[in-house]
Amino acid sequence: MQTSTVPLGKTAFLRLVGGIFQNTQTIAAGECCSIGEMKQTIFITTFPPKSRLLPHQNHTSVTKQIIAVGQNKAQLSKAQKEFNRLTRKIPQLRDSIQQFEAGTLRLHQRKAGNLDPLFDTFAQHRASMVRLLDKAWDSGFFNAREKKKIQDLLLSMIGQLMVEFGHEELKPIYEKHTGEVYEEEAESDDLDMDEIKDMMENMFGVEIDKDADVDTPEKMEEYLHRLMKEAEETLAEKKRQAEERHAKRPKTAKQQAREAKKAQEAEHKIKSVRTVYMDLIKAFHPDLEQDEAEKTRKTAIIQRVTEAYANNDLLTLLQLQLEFERIDQDHLETLADDRLKYYNKILLEQARELELMLYNTQMSLSMIFDLPPYMPCDLFSLERELEKNIKAMKKQIKLIEWDLQSLSDPKILKAFLKTHHF
């Protein structure tokens, strides 16, 4: 008999990959109808199709630039322009990260609290449909060809319900209609362990030992994490050895000059940040303060200063100097280009770190909604799409509830089977 059961081996594999990446998916409703809408189709054969969410124009807030130089000058130097660009960009990146982090949490909560329960309800209705069809198959009301169609419909749903939604109470029905003993991990030959190993090796760039005990998704996940950690340690050790060998080689005058210049620049960058830090520490250190209220205020300021210094956050330190009037705009206007050059190097590193943080935050959100890495995502379109999905799932639940009610009448089921082809 031709059936369309869910390949259980492949499902286990997908669960494994999903566990490693902590990747979940949402659904978007397709066009469907019920018997009650007098269409020549029925809703019981498949779950709603999953679709990728299409991004729309990004909606970001306008971030005010707090620090800038050359505000009263018609012509700015190259260093001043770069300083202004970076001091404008960093707050924008911070705002974007904050928006995406808050949006990710909001979408997680909305999906978990509103969409996932609807999906579970839909699965419960499909399980009821399986039981209804099994009962009809046993009723004696249907001929042999109709019973084959009933069985085809039934088997097209039951595997997914047991594996992905935990409806193991359907196991006797599955075994009854397939003549096979249900074993979740060994049910399907669609994807054997050798294929899974090959996929994992290609995906993660590691080599899985042929004797490794990875016969379950949990063991495979643990083994892969261990392999990747060992690979990282090996790479770090090779890098260290290469650096040692490189350090022992005789250096040319150009190499020595280049290294000396690099070390000097690093020293200047450290000194630039530390100079701002020490100015604030000296001004607000609370230990010698006698007034308790003022001591509390200074302690809070020092906490902000210390946190910024620990993060090498020059922009925040400069903002604190402005906020507490340790410097003013005139001071910024008189900064020499040499000083700005080192400031700009620090700010550029800070901006790149924030860009990486924003990218990782966006990738996390993309994985939730199954967006490809190259496609930009934005909160506005994702939130709108999630609401559409919730609305569509509610509609689909109503449709399958109507189908359950209608198909409980054997005559209506018999009429429907005339339109079903397999």
C-alpha positions as CSV (number, residue, x, y, z in Angstrom):
1,M,0.0,0.0,0.0
2,Q,1.3,3.5,-0.9
3,T,1.4,5.7,2.1
4,S,2.9,9.1,3.0
5,T,4.3,8.6,6.5
6,V,6.8,11.1,7.9
7,P,10.4,9.8,7.6
8,L,11.2,9.3,11.3
9,G,15.0,9.1,10.8
10,K,15.0,12.4,9.1
11,T,12.8,13.9,11.8
12,A,15.2,12.8,14.4
13,F,18.1,14.3,12.4
14,L,16.2,17.6,12.1
15,R,15.6,17.6,15.9
16,L,19.3,17.1,16.4
17,V,20.3,20.0,14.3
18,G,17.6,22.2,15.8
19,G,19.0,21.3,19.3
20,I,22.5,22.3,18.4
21,F,21.4,25.7,16.9
22,Q,18.4,26.2,19.2
23,N,16.5,26.9,16.1
24,T,12.7,27.1,16.1
25,Q,10.4,27.9,13.3
26,T,7.1,29.6,12.9
27,I,4.4,28.9,10.3
28,A,2.5,31.0,7.8
29,A,-0.9,29.9,6.8
30,G,-1.6,28.7,3.3
31,E,-4.9,29.0,1.5
32,C,-7.1,26.2,2.7
33,C,-10.8,25.4,3.1
34,S,-13.1,22.9,4.8
35,I,-16.0,20.8,3.8
36,G,-18.2,23.5,5.3
37,E,-17.0,25.9,2.7
38,M,-18.3,23.6,-0.1
39,K,-14.8,23.2,-1.7
40,Q,-13.7,19.9,-3.2
41,T,-10.9,19.4,-0.7
42,I,-10.3,18.7,3.0
43,F,-8.0,20.2,5.5
44,I,-6.9,17.0,7.3
45,T,-4.0,15.8,5.1
46,T,-1.2,18.2,5.9
47,F,0.0,20.7,8.5
48,P,-0.1,24.4,7.3
49,P,2.8,25.0,5.1
50,K,5.9,26.8,6.6
51,S,7.0,29.9,4.8
52,R,9.9,32.2,5.1
53,L,9.1,35.7,6.3
54,L,9.9,38.4,3.9
55,P,11.6,41.4,5.4
56,H,10.4,44.9,4.8
57,Q,12.0,48.3,5.3
58,N,13.7,48.6,8.7
59,H,12.1,50.9,11.2
60,T,14.8,52.3,13.5
61,S,14.6,55.2,15.9
62,V,16.7,58.3,15.4
63,T,19.6,58.4,17.8
64,K,20.8,61.8,18.9
65,Q,24.6,62.4,18.7
66,I,25.8,63.5,22.1
67,I,29.5,64.1,21.3
68,A,30.8,65.9,18.1
69,V,33.7,68.2,17.3
70,G,34.0,71.1,14.9
71,Q,30.4,72.2,15.3
72,N,31.3,75.8,14.6
73,K,33.7,75.2,11.8
74,A,33.0,75.2,8.1
75,Q,35.9,72.8,7.3
76,L,36.7,69.8,9.4
77,S,39.9,67.8,9.4
78,K,39.9,64.1,8.4
79,A,40.4,63.1,12.0
80,Q,37.5,65.3,13.1
81,K,35.1,63.9,10.5
82,E,36.0,60.3,11.5
83,F,35.5,61.1,15.2
84,N,32.1,62.5,14.4
85,R,31.2,59.6,12.2
86,L,32.1,57.1,14.9
87,T,30.5,58.9,17.8
88,R,27.3,59.1,15.8
89,K,27.5,55.4,14.7
90,I,28.2,53.8,18.1
91,P,25.0,55.1,19.8
92,Q,23.0,54.0,16.8
93,L,24.4,50.5,17.0
94,R,23.7,50.4,20.7
95,D,20.1,51.4,20.1
96,S,19.7,48.8,17.4
97,I,21.1,46.0,19.6
98,Q,18.8,47.1,22.4
99,Q,15.8,47.1,20.0
100,F,16.6,43.7,18.6
101,E,17.2,42.1,22.0
102,A,13.9,43.5,23.3
103,G,12.2,42.5,20.1
104,T,13.6,39.0,20.2
105,L,12.4,38.5,23.7
106,R,9.0,39.9,22.8
107,L,8.7,37.7,19.7
108,H,9.8,34.6,21.7
109,Q,7.1,35.3,24.4
110,R,4.4,36.0,21.8
111,K,5.2,32.9,19.8
112,A,5.5,30.7,22.9
113,G,2.3,32.2,24.5
114,N,0.1,32.5,21.5
115,L,1.3,30.7,18.4
116,D,2.7,27.5,19.8
117,P,-0.4,26.6,21.9
118,L,-2.5,27.0,18.7
119,F,-0.1,24.7,16.9
120,D,-0.6,22.1,19.7
121,T,-4.3,22.5,19.6
122,F,-4.2,21.9,15.8
123,A,-2.2,18.8,16.4
124,Q,-4.7,17.5,19.0
125,H,-7.5,18.0,16.4
126,R,-5.5,16.1,13.9
127,A,-5.0,13.3,16.4
128,S,-8.8,13.3,16.8
129,M,-9.1,13.1,13.0
130,V,-6.8,10.0,13.0
131,R,-9.0,8.3,15.6
132,L,-12.1,9.2,13.6
133,L,-10.7,7.8,10.4
134,D,-9.5,4.6,12.2
135,K,-13.0,4.1,13.6
136,A,-14.5,4.7,10.2
137,W,-12.0,2.1,8.7
138,D,-13.3,-0.5,11.2
139,S,-17.0,0.4,10.8
140,G,-17.7,-1.9,7.8
141,F,-19.6,1.0,6.1
142,F,-16.8,1.5,3.4
143,N,-15.7,-0.6,0.5
144,A,-12.1,-1.8,0.0
145,R,-11.0,1.1,-2.2
146,E,-12.5,3.6,0.2
147,K,-10.8,1.9,3.1
148,K,-7.5,2.3,1.3
149,K,-8.1,6.0,0.9
150,I,-9.0,6.3,4.6
151,Q,-5.8,4.5,5.4
152,D,-3.8,6.8,3.2
153,L,-5.2,9.9,4.9
154,L,-4.6,8.4,8.3
155,L,-1.0,7.5,7.7
156,S,-0.2,10.8,6.1
157,M,-0.7,12.4,9.5
158,I,0.1,9.9,12.2
159,G,3.9,9.8,12.0
160,Q,4.4,13.5,12.4
161,L,1.9,13.6,15.3
162,M,3.8,10.9,17.2
163,V,7.3,12.2,16.5
164,E,6.9,16.0,16.6
165,F,4.0,16.4,19.0
166,G,4.3,13.4,21.3
167,H,1.0,11.7,20.5
168,E,2.3,8.2,21.3
169,E,-1.2,7.1,22.2
170,L,-1.6,6.7,18.4
171,K,1.0,4.0,18.3
172,P,-1.5,1.1,18.2
173,I,-3.3,2.7,15.3
174,Y,0.0,3.2,13.5
175,E,1.0,-0.5,14.0
176,K,-2.4,-1.7,13.0
177,H,-2.4,0.1,9.7
178,T,1.3,-0.5,8.8
179,G,1.8,-3.9,10.2
180,E,5.1,-2.7,11.6
181,V,6.4,-2.2,15.2
182,Y,6.8,1.5,15.9
183,E,10.3,2.5,16.9
184,E,10.9,6.2,16.7
185,E,14.6,6.2,15.8
186,A,14.7,3.1,13.6
187,E,11.4,3.5,11.8
188,S,12.7,4.9,8.6
189,D,15.5,4.0,6.3
190,D,15.1,7.4,4.6
191,L,18.2,8.8,6.4
192,D,20.6,6.3,8.0
193,M,23.4,7.1,10.5
194,D,26.1,7.1,7.8
195,E,24.2,9.9,6.0
196,I,23.7,11.8,9.2
197,K,27.4,11.5,10.0
198,D,28.3,12.8,6.5
199,M,25.9,15.8,6.9
200,M,27.3,16.6,10.3
201,E,30.9,16.4,9.1
202,N,30.1,18.8,6.2
203,M,28.0,21.1,8.3
204,F,30.5,21.5,11.2
205,G,33.8,20.8,9.5
206,V,34.8,17.9,11.8
207,E,35.5,14.2,11.3
208,I,33.4,11.7,13.2
209,D,35.1,8.5,14.2
210,K,33.5,5.4,12.7
211,D,33.4,3.7,16.1
212,A,31.9,6.8,17.9
213,D,28.7,6.1,19.9
214,V,26.4,8.5,18.2
215,D,23.3,6.4,17.7
216,T,20.9,9.0,19.3
217,P,20.5,12.7,18.7
218,E,21.6,13.5,22.3
219,K,24.8,11.4,21.9
220,M,25.5,13.0,18.5
221,E,25.1,16.5,19.9
222,E,27.4,15.8,22.9
223,Y,30.0,14.2,20.6
224,L,29.9,17.2,18.1
225,H,30.3,19.7,20.9
226,R,33.3,17.8,22.2
227,L,34.8,17.5,18.8
228,M,34.4,21.3,18.1
229,K,35.9,22.2,21.4
230,E,38.9,19.9,20.7
231,A,39.3,21.5,17.3
232,E,39.3,25.0,18.8
233,E,42.0,24.0,21.3
234,T,44.1,22.4,18.6
235,L,43.8,25.5,16.5
236,A,44.7,27.7,19.4
237,E,47.8,25.6,20.2
238,K,48.9,25.6,16.5
239,K,48.5,29.4,16.5
240,R,50.6,29.7,19.6
241,Q,53.4,27.5,18.2
242,A,53.4,29.5,15.0
243,E,53.7,32.7,16.9
244,E,56.6,31.3,18.9
245,R,58.4,30.2,15.7
246,H,57.8,33.6,14.2
247,A,59.2,35.3,17.2
248,K,62.4,33.4,17.1
249,R,63.2,34.3,13.5
250,P,65.6,37.2,12.9
251,K,63.7,40.4,12.1
252,T,64.5,42.9,9.4
253,A,64.8,46.6,10.2
254,K,61.4,47.2,8.6
255,Q,59.8,44.5,10.7
256,Q,61.3,45.9,13.9
257,A,60.2,49.4,13.0
258,R,56.7,48.1,12.2
259,E,56.4,46.2,15.5
260,A,57.8,49.2,17.4
261,K,55.2,51.5,15.8
262,K,52.4,49.0,16.5
263,A,53.5,48.7,20.2
264,Q,53.6,52.5,20.4
265,E,50.2,52.9,19.0
266,A,48.8,50.2,21.4
267,E,50.5,52.1,24.3
268,H,49.0,55.4,23.2
269,K,45.5,53.9,22.9
270,I,45.7,52.4,26.4
271,K,47.0,55.8,27.7
272,S,44.2,57.7,25.9
273,V,41.5,55.7,27.7
274,R,43.3,55.6,31.0
275,T,43.8,59.4,31.0
276,V,40.0,59.9,30.8
277,Y,39.4,57.2,33.3
278,M,41.8,58.6,35.9
279,D,40.4,62.1,35.5
280,L,37.0,60.7,36.5
281,I,38.3,58.5,39.3
282,K,40.2,61.4,40.9
283,A,37.2,63.6,40.7
284,F,34.6,61.2,42.1
285,H,36.4,58.7,44.3
286,P,34.0,58.3,47.3
287,D,36.5,57.2,50.0
288,L,37.3,60.7,51.2
289,E,33.8,62.0,51.0
290,Q,32.2,62.8,54.4
291,D,28.6,63.6,53.3
292,E,26.7,60.3,53.0
293,A,24.4,61.5,50.3
294,E,27.3,62.8,48.2
295,K,29.2,59.6,48.9
296,T,26.4,57.5,47.5
297,R,26.2,59.7,44.4
298,K,29.9,59.4,43.8
299,T,29.8,55.7,44.3
300,A,27.2,55.3,41.6
301,I,29.3,57.5,39.3
302,I,32.4,55.4,39.9
303,Q,30.5,52.2,39.1
304,R,29.6,53.6,35.7
305,V,33.2,54.8,35.2
306,T,34.6,51.5,36.2
307,E,32.2,49.5,33.9
308,A,33.0,51.7,30.9
309,Y,36.8,51.4,31.5
310,A,36.5,47.6,31.9
311,N,34.8,47.5,28.5
312,N,37.3,49.9,26.9
313,D,34.3,52.1,26.2
314,L,36.0,55.5,25.4
315,L,32.8,57.1,24.2
316,T,30.9,56.5,27.4
317,L,33.9,57.8,29.4
318,L,33.9,61.0,27.3
319,Q,30.2,61.3,27.8
320,L,30.6,61.0,31.5
321,Q,33.2,63.8,31.4
322,L,30.7,66.0,29.6
323,E,27.9,65.0,31.9
324,F,29.7,65.8,35.0
325,E,31.4,68.9,33.5
326,R,35.0,67.5,33.7
327,I,35.3,68.8,30.1
328,D,33.2,71.0,27.9
329,Q,32.6,71.5,24.2
330,D,35.5,73.9,24.0
331,H,37.8,71.2,25.2
332,L,36.6,68.8,22.5
333,E,37.1,71.6,19.8
334,T,40.7,72.0,20.8
335,L,41.6,68.3,20.7
336,A,44.6,67.9,18.4
337,D,44.4,65.6,15.4
338,D,47.1,63.4,17.0
339,R,44.9,62.8,20.0
340,L,41.8,62.3,17.8
341,K,43.7,59.7,15.8
342,Y,44.1,57.5,18.8
343,Y,40.6,58.2,19.9
344,N,39.3,57.1,16.5
345,K,41.3,53.8,16.6
346,I,39.6,53.0,19.9
347,L,36.2,54.0,18.7
348,L,36.6,52.0,15.5
349,E,37.3,48.9,17.5
350,Q,34.3,49.6,19.7
351,A,32.1,50.1,16.6
352,R,33.2,46.8,15.1
353,E,32.5,44.9,18.3
354,L,29.0,46.4,18.4
355,E,28.5,45.5,14.7
356,L,29.3,41.9,15.6
357,M,26.9,42.0,18.5
358,L,24.2,43.3,16.3
359,Y,24.9,40.7,13.7
360,N,24.7,37.9,16.2
361,T,21.5,39.3,17.6
362,Q,19.9,39.5,14.1
363,M,21.1,35.9,13.3
364,S,19.4,34.7,16.5
365,L,16.2,36.3,15.4
366,S,16.6,35.0,11.8
367,M,17.0,31.5,13.1
368,I,13.7,31.7,15.0
369,F,11.9,32.6,11.8
370,D,14.0,30.4,9.5
371,L,15.3,33.4,7.5
372,P,18.4,32.7,5.3
373,P,21.6,34.4,6.7
374,Y,21.9,36.7,3.7
375,M,18.4,38.1,4.1
376,P,18.1,41.1,6.5
377,C,15.4,40.9,9.1
378,D,13.6,43.7,10.9
379,L,11.3,43.6,13.9
380,F,8.4,45.4,12.3
381,S,7.8,42.9,9.5
382,L,8.5,39.9,11.8
383,E,6.0,41.1,14.4
384,R,3.4,41.8,11.7
385,E,4.0,38.3,10.2
386,L,3.7,36.6,13.6
387,E,0.3,38.3,14.1
388,K,-0.8,37.1,10.7
389,N,0.3,33.6,11.6
390,I,-1.6,33.6,14.8
391,K,-4.7,34.8,13.0
392,A,-4.3,32.2,10.3
393,M,-3.8,29.4,12.8
394,K,-7.0,30.3,14.6
395,K,-8.9,30.2,11.3
396,Q,-7.4,26.8,10.5
397,I,-8.4,25.4,13.8
398,K,-12.0,26.4,13.2
399,L,-11.8,24.7,9.8
400,I,-10.5,21.4,11.1
401,E,-13.1,21.6,13.9
402,W,-15.7,21.9,11.2
403,D,-14.2,19.0,9.3
404,L,-14.2,16.8,12.4
405,Q,-17.9,17.5,13.0
406,S,-18.7,17.0,9.3
407,L,-16.7,13.8,8.8
408,S,-18.2,12.1,11.8
409,D,-21.2,11.5,9.5
410,P,-20.1,8.4,7.4
411,K,-22.2,9.6,4.4
412,I,-20.3,12.9,4.3
413,L,-17.0,11.0,4.6
414,K,-18.0,8.6,1.8
415,A,-18.8,11.6,-0.4
416,F,-15.5,13.2,0.3
417,L,-13.5,10.0,-0.4
418,K,-14.8,10.2,-4.0
419,T,-12.8,13.4,-4.5
420,H,-9.6,12.1,-2.7
421,H,-6.8,10.7,-4.9
422,F,-3.6,9.0,-3.8
